[in-house]
Amino acid sequence: MNQPRPITIFKALADETRLGIVNKLAQEGGKSAVKSCDIIACASITKLSQPAMSHHFAKLVESGVLREHRNGTEKAYSIDRELLESVGIDITKL
C-alpha cells in the first residue's frame, strides 16, 4: 500500500470533529485499539449520529491516520503514530 501524502493527512485532521476523535483516542486508547462499539458511545457523547461518526472514522482510515483492525464483524481502530510522526505531528500536543 502506498504511503498517504502529507496533504491528505493534514486535510483529515483539519476537521474539528476528526481532530477531536484522534485527540480522544490518543488520551484514552493509548497504544491499544478502540472497538467500534465504543464509537457508537462516542457518537452519543458528541451529539453526532452513528453514520456521521462512521464517516469521520472512514476519512481518518482513508488518510492513514487511523488503522482499522477487523475481527469477524467487529472493528477496532488505533492511531498510526509512526505515520503522524513522519509528517511532524506529535499527538501528545494535539
N, C-alpha and C positions, 0 to 999 in steps of 0.2 A: 504494500500500500504506500502511496506517495505521502510524503510529509506535508501537512497543511501549510499553506502560505501564511506568513505573519498577519497579512491584512485580514484574512479570514478569521483568525483567532481574535484579533482586536475588534472586528465587527461584531462577533458573537458576544464579546464582553462589554461592548458599548451600550447594550440594552440594560437598563437598570434592574429589571427582573432577573435576567440571566447572571448579571454580576452578583446580585444578592444570593442566587442559588449557589454559585461557586463559593462565595464567602461562607455561606451556611454549611456547605459540605466540608469546607476546609476546617471550620471550627468544630463541627460535630462528628464528621466522618473520620477525621484524621487520615490514616493511610488505608482504612478499610472501606469497603464498598457500602453504599446505601441502597437498600432494597426499594423496588418500585412501589411497594405498598406504603413506604414512608413518604413517597412523592405525593400520594393521594392525601395523606395527612398534612403535608406541606401546602397543598392546594387550598385546604380549608383554612389554614392559618393566614395565607397570603390573600385570601378572598378571590382567588382565581379559580376558574373551573378546571377540572381534571384534564380536559382536552387542551386547554391553554397551557397548563404546566407541561403536558406531554410535548407540545410544540416547542416550548423553550428548551426542554431536555434534548429533543431531537436536534435542534440547532447547535447546542453545545457538543453533542456527539459528532455531528457532521463536521464541525470545525476542528475536532480533535481535542478540545478542552476536557471533555469527559470521555471515559471509556465505558462502554456498555458490555456487561457480562450477562450471559444467559444461562440459566439452569432450569431446563424444562420450559415451563411457561412463565417463570419468574425472571425478572430483570433486576440487575443491580448496577449502580454507577459509581465510578471513582474518578478522581481528578488525575489527569496526566501531568503530574508535577514536572517531569523532565521536559515535556514539550513547552510548558509555560516558562520554565527557567531558560530554555533555549532561545526564547524571544525576549528575555529580560524581565519577566513578570515574577515577582516574589509574592506568592499567595498569602504569606503572613502579613502583608501590608495592604491587602485589599480592604 
